[in-house]
């Protein structure tokens, strides 16, 4: 016998732990940073007013759980988290009835905070959906789960496995779901409970009934706005028995904390839906009840005690009129990229005694190429290969990478340093054939096959970076558009193919420009309005395949004829830049 319990799909992703490999050694970095410190800030609502008694959670950017206790906000919405080790951190505020703004597609990675930072975190008043659940006779359905599942964001864009919240009905069959992120939802009652172990509830083997009394393909869609309540979303419960999907997980035996099997609806029609089954260590059977006819993906993931995942391929299932049993999911190890970060100092007198980067405040991540083929891979798989910190000698291993194409992204806080190069050692020579030259990993995607253990990646951080501060110049009566991007492109033609000599940033709503970690040199500077797909212009600009984008930006910047020279360790302030129509 196996033990079954279901948990939300978003909580099944246990991020990998830190690891290191023995590689070529370099001297440990010495800095004068304190051993511990604090991060302070405020939590405010969408109107800038303090959110009192909110809870702020913190975790290191490279590992979870954090080991740090959450803290409340005071009457001014302020908080302070003390005794933090040096490093990169994520902050997450919560408050009943509130929700965090949904990130824009393609937006920059989650904001990183470091010791001494002061953060302003925003919560918005969530929407509410309420109604009743009753059977065909009008009798209330008591103590059954009702879930609101987002299907499109506030801008009408379809989302997969979007935010969801759930509540149980009371003795009147009434439910009230609050704290919903603005967007479009479907509301369902009954079916498997995705947030608690199976309790033998009479409704959990039923197919979920969607408002008003529909299947998932014909479900009513409800628009939810911030701070507003949508009432009268009543559900006439259908009480239809669901199908069963069951099978077994196979693969190498290893010491694990358990096995997660995830089932998600697929296709452009119907409601995005997902649930998961958690099996105790040693129990490899699984079963899902209450599943409606439709098309699904099912896959397994195992988190080992060494911090690595084993995953199976996502198996496609067409459920039509009968249970499906005997599914076999075979798990295999994931791939990894190993390398080291090296530091290259300059002899420029302006940079003398400038602080060196701390490897404890440096992360290395691998971002996948979002091709059409990659979209066939469950999104959960791409979340497994989290950024890691190098060890004191600069060595690192990014684990848990599924097969695909990647480019490597280092992040660090040292102001006077920049990314000089990212190179990959060529394949080992065979026989009399000499080894080739290192591969420029910024210009081509790094391809990884299942289970690859790639090594020989070198990230060089160089001293001498500059900083640019300025403002957008507007005509009388003009205001800053909603999105404006500022670009730097190298003036020297011999640098035009150097991906790392291109920079981009979104300006603030007030028109302020802040660009840091800039390599010394001459640059064309360009400001222009950004499209909806340019939430993270720097990310797009540095993708290996965006050669034409870089060439176009350089042509437009050269035509605009605004040039600036950044010298070693120079801070340029007061720069004024006209906006290109």
C-alpha positions as CSV (number, residue, x, y, z in Angstrom):
1,X,0.0,0.0,0.0
2,X,1.1,3.5,-0.6
3,X,0.2,6.7,1.2
4,X,-1.4,9.5,-0.9
5,X,-1.7,13.1,-0.1
6,X,-2.1,16.1,-2.4
7,X,-0.4,19.4,-2.2
8,X,-0.4,22.6,-4.3
9,X,1.7,22.3,-7.4
10,X,3.5,25.5,-6.7
11,X,4.7,24.1,-3.3
12,X,6.2,20.9,-4.8
13,X,9.3,22.7,-6.1
14,X,11.9,22.3,-3.3
15,X,14.9,24.4,-4.5
16,X,18.3,22.7,-4.6
17,X,20.9,23.3,-1.9
18,X,24.4,24.8,-2.4
19,X,27.2,22.6,-3.6
20,X,30.8,23.0,-4.8
21,X,33.4,21.1,-6.7
22,X,37.2,20.9,-6.5
23,X,38.7,22.8,-9.4
24,X,41.7,25.0,-10.0
25,X,42.3,27.1,-7.0
26,X,42.6,30.9,-6.8
27,X,43.3,33.0,-3.7
28,X,40.3,33.6,-1.4
29,X,38.8,37.0,-1.7
30,X,39.4,39.3,1.3
31,X,36.9,42.1,2.0
32,X,36.2,44.4,4.9
33,X,32.5,43.6,5.0
34,X,30.8,42.9,8.3
35,X,30.1,39.3,9.3
36,X,26.3,40.1,9.8
37,X,24.0,42.9,9.0
38,X,20.4,44.0,8.5
39,X,17.9,44.7,5.7
40,X,15.2,47.3,6.5
41,X,12.2,48.7,4.6
42,X,8.5,49.3,4.5
43,X,5.5,47.5,3.2
44,X,2.9,49.8,1.5
45,X,-0.3,49.4,-0.4
46,X,-0.9,50.5,-4.0
47,X,-1.5,54.1,-2.8
48,X,1.7,54.2,-0.8
49,X,0.0,53.9,2.6
50,X,1.6,51.7,5.2
51,X,0.4,48.1,5.6
52,X,0.4,47.5,9.4
53,X,1.2,44.1,10.9
54,X,2.1,42.5,7.5
55,X,4.6,39.6,7.7
56,X,7.8,39.8,5.7
57,X,9.5,36.6,4.8
58,X,13.2,36.4,3.8
59,X,15.2,33.7,2.2
60,X,18.7,33.5,0.5
61,X,18.5,33.8,-3.3
62,X,20.4,30.5,-3.7
63,X,18.8,28.1,-1.2
64,X,15.6,27.4,0.7
65,X,14.3,27.2,3.3
66,X,15.9,30.3,4.8
67,X,16.4,29.5,8.5
68,X,15.4,33.1,9.2
69,X,12.2,34.0,11.2
70,X,9.7,36.3,9.4
71,X,9.1,39.7,10.9
72,X,6.0,41.9,11.3
73,X,5.7,45.5,10.2
74,X,5.0,48.3,12.7
75,X,2.4,51.1,12.6
76,X,4.4,52.8,9.8
77,X,4.6,49.6,7.8
78,X,8.4,49.5,8.6
79,X,10.4,46.3,9.3
80,X,14.0,45.4,10.1
81,X,15.6,41.9,9.7
82,X,18.8,41.6,11.8
83,X,21.6,39.1,12.1
84,X,21.8,38.3,8.4
85,X,24.8,36.7,6.9
86,X,26.3,38.5,3.9
87,X,24.7,37.4,0.6
88,X,21.7,37.9,-1.7
89,X,18.2,37.7,-0.4
90,X,14.6,37.7,-1.6
91,X,11.8,39.4,0.4
92,X,8.2,38.4,0.3
93,X,5.5,40.3,2.2
94,X,2.1,38.8,3.1
95,X,-1.1,40.1,4.7
96,X,-4.6,38.5,4.8
97,X,-6.7,40.1,2.2
98,X,-3.8,41.4,0.2
99,X,-1.7,40.0,-2.6
100,X,1.6,40.8,-4.4
101,X,1.3,42.3,-7.9
102,X,1.7,39.7,-10.6
103,X,5.0,40.0,-12.4
104,X,4.9,41.0,-16.1
105,X,5.8,38.3,-18.6
106,X,9.5,38.7,-19.5
107,X,10.1,41.0,-16.4
108,X,13.5,41.1,-14.8
109,X,14.3,38.5,-12.2
110,X,12.9,38.9,-8.7
111,X,14.6,41.8,-6.9
112,X,17.7,40.9,-4.9
113,X,18.5,42.6,-1.6
114,X,21.8,42.8,0.3
115,X,22.9,43.9,3.7
116,X,22.3,47.5,4.3
117,X,19.5,47.8,1.7
118,X,16.2,49.5,2.4
119,X,13.4,47.9,0.5
120,X,9.9,49.2,-0.4
121,X,7.6,46.3,-0.9
122,X,4.1,46.7,-2.3
123,X,0.9,44.8,-1.5
124,X,-2.4,45.4,-3.3
125,X,-5.8,44.9,-1.8
126,X,-7.0,41.6,-3.2
127,X,-10.3,40.9,-4.9
128,X,-13.1,38.7,-3.5
129,X,-15.3,36.1,-5.0
130,X,-18.2,34.7,-3.0
131,X,-21.3,32.6,-3.5
132,X,-22.9,29.3,-2.6
133,X,-22.6,25.6,-3.5
134,X,-25.8,23.5,-3.7
135,X,-26.9,20.2,-5.1
136,X,-29.6,19.7,-7.7
137,X,-32.3,19.9,-5.0
138,X,-30.9,23.2,-3.8
139,X,-29.5,21.7,-0.6
140,X,-26.2,23.3,0.6
141,X,-23.0,21.4,0.0
142,X,-21.1,21.6,3.3
143,X,-17.4,21.4,3.9
144,X,-16.2,21.1,0.4
145,X,-13.3,22.8,-1.2
146,X,-14.0,25.8,-3.6
147,X,-11.0,27.0,-5.6
148,X,-10.6,30.2,-7.7
149,X,-8.0,29.6,-10.4
150,X,-6.6,32.5,-12.5
151,X,-6.8,31.8,-16.3
152,X,-5.8,35.3,-17.6
153,X,-4.0,38.2,-16.0
154,X,-5.3,41.8,-15.5
155,X,-4.2,42.6,-19.1
156,X,-6.1,39.6,-20.6
157,X,-3.1,37.4,-21.2
158,X,-3.5,33.7,-20.7
159,X,-1.5,32.3,-17.8
160,X,-0.6,28.7,-17.2
161,X,-0.9,27.4,-13.6
162,X,-1.6,30.9,-12.4
163,X,-2.3,32.0,-8.9
164,X,-5.1,30.3,-7.1
165,X,-6.8,30.4,-3.7
166,X,-9.3,28.1,-2.0
167,X,-11.7,28.0,0.9
168,X,-14.3,25.5,2.3
169,X,-18.0,26.0,2.3
170,X,-19.7,26.7,5.7
171,X,-22.9,25.1,7.1
172,X,-24.9,27.1,4.6
173,X,-22.9,26.1,1.6
174,X,-21.4,29.6,1.4
175,X,-17.8,30.3,0.5
176,X,-15.8,33.5,0.4
177,X,-12.4,33.6,-1.3
178,X,-10.4,36.8,-0.7
179,X,-6.9,38.2,-1.4
180,X,-7.2,37.4,-5.2
181,X,-4.7,39.0,-7.6
182,X,-6.5,41.0,-10.2
183,X,-7.3,39.0,-13.3
184,X,-9.8,36.6,-14.8
185,X,-10.7,33.4,-12.8
186,X,-12.8,30.3,-13.0
187,X,-14.3,28.9,-9.8
188,X,-14.7,25.2,-9.1
189,X,-16.1,23.1,-6.2
190,X,-15.4,19.6,-5.2
191,X,-12.8,17.2,-6.7
192,X,-9.3,16.4,-5.3
193,X,-8.2,18.6,-2.5
194,X,-4.8,20.0,-3.7
195,X,-3.8,21.5,-0.3
196,X,-4.2,18.7,2.3
197,X,-3.9,15.0,2.6
198,X,-6.8,12.8,1.5
199,X,-9.4,12.6,4.3
200,X,-12.0,10.5,2.7
201,X,-14.2,13.6,1.9
202,X,-17.3,12.5,0.0
203,X,-16.6,15.0,-2.8
204,X,-12.9,14.5,-3.5
205,X,-13.3,11.7,-6.1
206,X,-15.8,13.8,-8.0
207,X,-15.0,15.8,-11.1
208,X,-14.8,19.5,-10.1
209,X,-18.0,21.5,-10.9
210,X,-17.3,24.9,-12.3
211,X,-19.6,27.9,-11.9
212,X,-22.3,28.1,-12.7
213,X,-22.8,24.3,-13.3
214,X,-20.2,23.6,-15.9
215,X,-17.2,21.4,-17.0
216,X,-13.8,22.9,-17.3
217,X,-14.2,23.6,-21.0
218,X,-17.4,25.7,-20.5
219,X,-16.6,27.3,-17.2
220,X,-17.9,30.8,-16.5
221,X,-15.1,33.3,-16.4
222,X,-15.1,36.0,-13.6
223,X,-13.2,39.3,-13.8
224,X,-11.7,40.2,-10.4
225,X,-10.4,43.7,-9.7
226,X,-8.3,44.9,-6.8
227,X,-10.3,45.6,-3.7
228,X,-13.7,44.7,-5.3
229,X,-16.0,41.9,-4.3
230,X,-17.8,39.7,-6.9
231,X,-20.9,38.2,-5.3
232,X,-23.4,35.7,-6.5
233,X,-21.0,33.2,-8.1
234,X,-23.2,30.3,-7.2
235,X,-22.4,26.7,-8.2
236,X,-25.0,24.0,-8.8
237,X,-23.0,20.9,-8.0
238,X,-23.1,18.2,-10.6
239,X,-21.8,15.3,-8.5
240,X,-20.1,13.5,-11.4
241,X,-17.8,10.6,-10.5
242,X,-14.3,11.3,-11.8
243,X,-11.8,9.0,-13.5
244,X,-8.7,7.5,-12.0
245,X,-5.1,7.8,-13.3
246,X,-2.5,5.5,-11.6
247,X,0.9,4.1,-12.1
248,X,4.4,3.6,-10.6
249,X,7.6,5.5,-10.5
250,X,10.8,3.7,-11.6
251,X,14.4,4.6,-11.7
252,X,17.6,4.5,-9.6
253,X,17.1,3.9,-5.9
254,X,18.5,6.8,-3.9
255,X,18.0,8.4,-0.5
256,X,15.1,10.8,-0.9
257,X,12.7,12.9,1.0
258,X,9.9,11.5,-1.1
259,X,8.5,11.5,-4.6
260,X,6.2,14.1,-6.2
261,X,4.0,13.1,-9.1
262,X,2.4,16.1,-10.9
263,X,-0.6,16.0,-13.2
264,X,-1.5,19.1,-15.2
265,X,-4.1,19.9,-17.9
266,X,-2.6,20.8,-21.3
267,X,-3.8,22.5,-24.5
268,X,-5.1,25.9,-25.5
269,X,-8.7,25.0,-24.6
270,X,-10.1,24.4,-21.2
271,X,-8.9,25.6,-17.8
272,X,-5.3,25.3,-16.7
273,X,-5.4,22.9,-13.8
274,X,-2.9,20.9,-11.8
275,X,-2.6,18.7,-8.8
276,X,0.1,16.6,-7.3
277,X,0.5,13.4,-5.4
278,X,3.2,13.0,-2.7
279,X,4.6,9.5,-1.9
280,X,6.6,8.7,1.2
281,X,10.2,7.4,0.7
282,X,10.1,3.9,-0.6
283,X,6.5,4.1,-1.8
284,X,6.6,4.4,-5.6
285,X,2.9,3.9,-6.5
286,X,0.6,6.8,-7.3
287,X,-3.0,7.5,-8.0
288,X,-5.1,10.5,-8.9
289,X,-8.9,10.5,-8.4
290,X,-11.6,12.8,-9.6
291,X,-10.1,13.6,-13.0
292,X,-12.3,14.7,-15.8
293,X,-11.9,13.5,-19.4
294,X,-9.2,15.6,-21.1
295,X,-5.6,15.9,-22.1
296,X,-2.9,15.9,-19.4
297,X,0.8,15.7,-18.7
298,X,2.0,13.5,-15.8
299,X,5.6,13.4,-14.5
300,X,7.6,12.6,-11.4
301,X,10.3,14.4,-9.6
302,X,12.5,13.1,-6.7
303,X,14.6,15.4,-4.5
304,X,17.6,13.5,-3.1
305,X,19.4,14.2,0.1
306,X,22.5,15.3,-1.9
307,X,20.5,18.3,-3.2
308,X,19.9,16.9,-6.7
309,X,16.7,16.1,-8.5
310,X,15.7,13.1,-10.5
311,X,12.9,13.7,-13.0
312,X,10.9,11.7,-15.5
313,X,9.9,12.7,-19.0
314,X,6.4,14.3,-19.0
315,X,4.1,11.6,-20.3
316,X,1.1,12.7,-22.4
317,X,-2.3,11.3,-21.4
318,X,-5.6,11.3,-23.2
319,X,-8.3,10.5,-20.7
320,X,-11.5,9.4,-22.5
321,X,-14.3,7.5,-20.8
322,X,-12.3,5.1,-18.7
323,X,-9.6,4.9,-16.0
324,X,-6.0,4.8,-17.0
325,X,-3.7,2.5,-15.0
326,X,-0.2,1.0,-15.3
327,X,1.6,4.3,-16.2
328,X,5.4,4.0,-15.7
329,X,7.4,7.1,-15.0
330,X,11.2,6.5,-15.1
331,X,13.3,9.1,-13.3
332,X,16.8,10.1,-14.4
333,X,19.5,12.5,-13.1
334,X,19.6,16.1,-14.3
335,X,22.5,17.9,-15.8
336,X,24.9,20.4,-14.3
337,X,27.4,23.2,-15.3
338,X,30.6,23.5,-13.3
339,X,33.2,26.3,-13.5
340,X,34.7,29.1,-11.5
341,X,34.7,32.9,-11.2
342,X,38.1,34.6,-11.5
343,X,39.0,38.2,-10.7
344,X,41.1,40.5,-13.0
345,X,42.5,43.6,-11.4
346,X,43.5,46.8,-13.2
347,X,46.5,49.0,-12.7
348,X,44.5,52.2,-13.2
349,X,45.3,54.5,-10.2
350,X,41.6,55.5,-10.0
351,X,40.7,52.0,-9.0
352,X,43.3,51.5,-6.3
353,X,42.0,50.0,-3.1
354,X,38.4,49.7,-4.5
355,X,36.6,46.8,-2.7
356,X,36.8,43.4,-4.5
357,X,33.7,41.3,-5.1
358,X,32.8,38.9,-2.3
359,X,31.9,35.4,-3.5
360,X,29.4,35.2,-0.7
361,X,27.5,38.0,-2.4
362,X,27.9,36.6,-6.0
363,X,25.5,34.2,-7.7
364,X,25.8,32.3,-10.9
365,X,22.6,31.1,-12.7
366,X,21.8,29.4,-16.0
367,X,18.8,30.8,-18.0
368,X,17.2,28.6,-20.6
369,X,16.4,29.4,-24.2
370,X,12.6,29.8,-24.4
371,X,12.2,28.1,-27.8
372,X,9.0,26.4,-29.0
373,X,10.6,23.0,-28.1
374,X,11.4,24.3,-24.6
375,X,7.7,25.2,-24.1
376,X,6.9,21.5,-24.4
377,X,8.8,21.0,-21.1
378,X,6.8,21.6,-17.9
379,X,7.6,25.0,-16.5
380,X,8.3,23.4,-13.1
381,X,11.4,21.7,-14.6
382,X,13.0,25.0,-15.5
383,X,12.6,26.2,-11.8
384,X,14.9,23.5,-10.4
385,X,18.3,24.9,-11.5
386,X,18.5,27.8,-9.1
387,X,21.5,30.2,-8.9
388,X,24.3,29.2,-6.7
389,X,27.1,31.0,-4.8
390,X,30.8,30.2,-5.6
391,X,32.9,28.8,-2.8
392,X,35.8,30.9,-1.3
393,X,38.0,29.9,-4.3
394,X,35.4,30.9,-6.8
395,X,34.3,27.4,-7.8
396,X,30.7,26.7,-8.5
397,X,28.3,24.0,-9.8
398,X,24.8,24.9,-11.1
399,X,22.8,21.7,-10.7
400,X,19.4,20.4,-11.7
401,X,19.3,21.5,-15.3
402,X,17.0,19.8,-17.7
403,X,18.2,19.3,-21.3
404,X,18.1,22.4,-23.3
405,X,20.0,25.6,-24.3
406,X,21.4,27.9,-21.7
407,X,23.3,31.1,-21.1
408,X,25.1,31.9,-17.9
409,X,24.2,35.0,-15.8
410,X,26.5,36.1,-13.0
411,X,25.3,38.7,-10.4
412,X,27.4,40.6,-7.9
413,X,27.3,43.8,-5.9
414,X,30.9,45.2,-6.1
415,X,30.4,48.6,-7.7
416,X,33.7,48.9,-9.6
417,X,33.7,45.6,-11.3
418,X,32.0,44.3,-14.5
419,X,31.6,41.1,-16.4
420,X,34.6,40.9,-18.8
421,X,34.0,37.5,-20.4
422,X,32.3,34.1,-20.0
423,X,34.0,31.3,-21.8
424,X,33.7,27.5,-22.0
425,X,36.7,25.2,-22.4
426,X,36.6,23.3,-25.7
427,X,36.0,19.6,-25.7
428,X,39.0,17.5,-24.7
429,X,41.3,16.7,-27.7
430,X,41.6,13.2,-29.0
431,X,44.8,11.7,-30.3
432,X,46.9,14.1,-32.2
433,X,44.1,16.6,-32.7
434,X,44.9,19.7,-30.6
435,X,42.3,21.3,-28.4
436,X,40.3,24.2,-29.8
437,X,40.0,27.7,-28.5
438,X,37.7,28.5,-25.6
439,X,34.1,29.1,-26.7
440,X,32.6,32.6,-26.1
441,X,29.5,31.5,-24.1
442,X,27.9,35.0,-24.5
443,X,27.6,34.6,-28.3
444,X,26.2,31.0,-28.5
445,X,23.8,29.0,-26.4
446,X,25.4,26.3,-24.3
447,X,23.6,23.1,-25.2
448,X,23.1,20.5,-22.5
449,X,21.9,16.9,-23.0
450,X,20.1,14.8,-20.4
451,X,22.5,14.0,-17.5
452,X,25.4,16.1,-18.8
453,X,28.1,17.1,-16.3
454,X,29.5,20.1,-18.2
455,X,32.7,21.6,-16.8
456,X,35.3,24.2,-17.7
457,X,33.2,27.4,-17.6
458,X,35.1,30.5,-16.6
459,X,33.5,33.8,-15.6
460,X,36.0,36.7,-15.5
461,X,35.0,39.8,-13.5
462,X,37.3,42.7,-14.2
463,X,38.0,45.8,-12.1
464,X,37.4,49.3,-13.5
465,X,33.6,49.5,-14.0
466,X,31.9,52.9,-14.2
467,X,28.5,54.2,-13.1
468,X,26.1,56.4,-15.1
469,X,23.4,58.6,-13.5
470,X,21.2,61.0,-15.3
471,X,17.7,62.0,-16.5
472,X,15.6,61.9,-19.6
473,X,15.2,65.4,-21.2
474,X,11.6,66.3,-22.0
475,X,10.0,69.3,-23.7
476,X,7.8,71.7,-21.8
477,X,4.6,70.1,-20.6
478,X,5.7,66.6,-21.6
479,X,5.7,63.7,-19.1
480,X,7.8,60.5,-19.0
481,X,6.0,57.7,-21.0
482,X,5.0,54.5,-19.2
483,X,8.1,52.6,-20.3
484,X,11.4,54.2,-21.5
485,X,14.6,52.2,-22.1
486,X,18.1,53.6,-22.2
487,X,20.7,51.7,-24.2
488,X,24.5,51.8,-24.4
489,X,26.2,50.4,-27.5
490,X,30.0,50.4,-28.1
491,X,31.4,53.1,-30.3
492,X,34.5,51.1,-31.3
493,X,33.7,48.9,-34.3
494,X,36.0,46.2,-33.0
495,X,33.8,46.0,-29.9
496,X,30.5,45.8,-31.9
497,X,30.3,42.0,-31.6
498,X,31.1,41.9,-27.9
499,X,27.8,41.1,-26.2
500,X,29.0,42.2,-22.8
501,X,29.6,45.8,-24.1
502,X,25.8,46.4,-24.6
503,X,23.8,47.7,-21.7
504,X,20.1,48.6,-21.1
505,X,17.9,49.7,-18.3
506,X,14.3,50.9,-17.8
507,X,14.2,54.5,-16.5
508,X,12.2,55.3,-13.4
509,X,8.7,56.8,-13.7
510,X,10.4,60.2,-12.9
511,X,12.8,59.8,-15.8
512,X,15.9,58.9,-13.7
513,X,18.7,56.8,-15.3
514,X,20.9,54.5,-13.3
515,X,23.3,52.1,-15.1
516,X,26.2,50.4,-13.3
517,X,28.9,47.8,-13.8
518,X,29.8,49.5,-17.2
519,X,33.1,48.4,-18.8
520,X,35.4,51.4,-19.5
521,X,35.1,52.7,-23.0
522,X,33.2,54.9,-25.5
523,X,29.5,54.4,-26.0
524,X,26.6,55.6,-28.0
525,X,23.7,56.3,-25.7
526,X,20.0,56.0,-26.9
527,X,16.7,56.5,-25.1
528,X,13.5,55.3,-26.7
529,X,10.0,54.2,-25.7
530,X,9.8,50.5,-24.9
531,X,7.2,48.0,-26.0
532,X,5.0,45.8,-23.8
533,X,7.5,42.9,-24.4
534,X,10.4,44.9,-23.1
535,X,9.9,44.6,-19.3
536,X,13.6,43.5,-19.0
537,X,15.5,45.2,-21.9
538,X,18.9,44.1,-20.6
539,X,17.9,40.5,-20.6
540,X,16.7,40.6,-24.2
541,X,19.7,42.6,-25.4
542,X,22.2,40.0,-24.1
543,X,20.5,36.9,-25.4
544,X,23.0,35.0,-27.6
545,X,20.7,35.0,-30.6
546,X,19.7,38.7,-30.5
547,X,22.4,39.7,-32.9
548,X,20.1,41.8,-35.0
549,X,18.6,43.5,-31.9
550,X,22.1,44.6,-30.8
551,X,23.0,45.7,-34.4
552,X,19.7,47.7,-34.6
553,X,20.3,49.4,-31.3
554,X,23.8,50.3,-32.3
555,X,22.6,51.8,-35.6
556,X,19.9,53.9,-33.9
557,X,22.3,55.0,-31.2
558,X,24.9,56.0,-33.6
559,X,22.4,58.0,-35.7
560,X,21.2,59.8,-32.5
561,X,24.8,61.0,-32.1
562,X,24.9,61.1,-28.3
563,X,28.3,59.8,-27.1
564,X,29.8,59.3,-23.7
565,X,33.1,58.0,-22.5
566,X,33.3,55.9,-19.3
567,X,36.7,55.8,-17.7
568,X,38.0,53.3,-15.2
569,X,36.1,53.4,-11.9
570,X,34.4,56.7,-13.0
571,X,31.0,57.8,-11.7
572,X,29.2,60.1,-14.2
573,X,26.3,62.1,-12.8
574,X,24.0,64.7,-14.1
575,X,23.9,63.2,-17.6
576,X,21.0,64.4,-19.7
577,X,19.6,62.4,-22.6
578,X,16.9,63.3,-25.1
579,X,14.1,60.8,-25.8
580,X,13.9,59.3,-29.2
581,X,10.3,59.4,-30.6
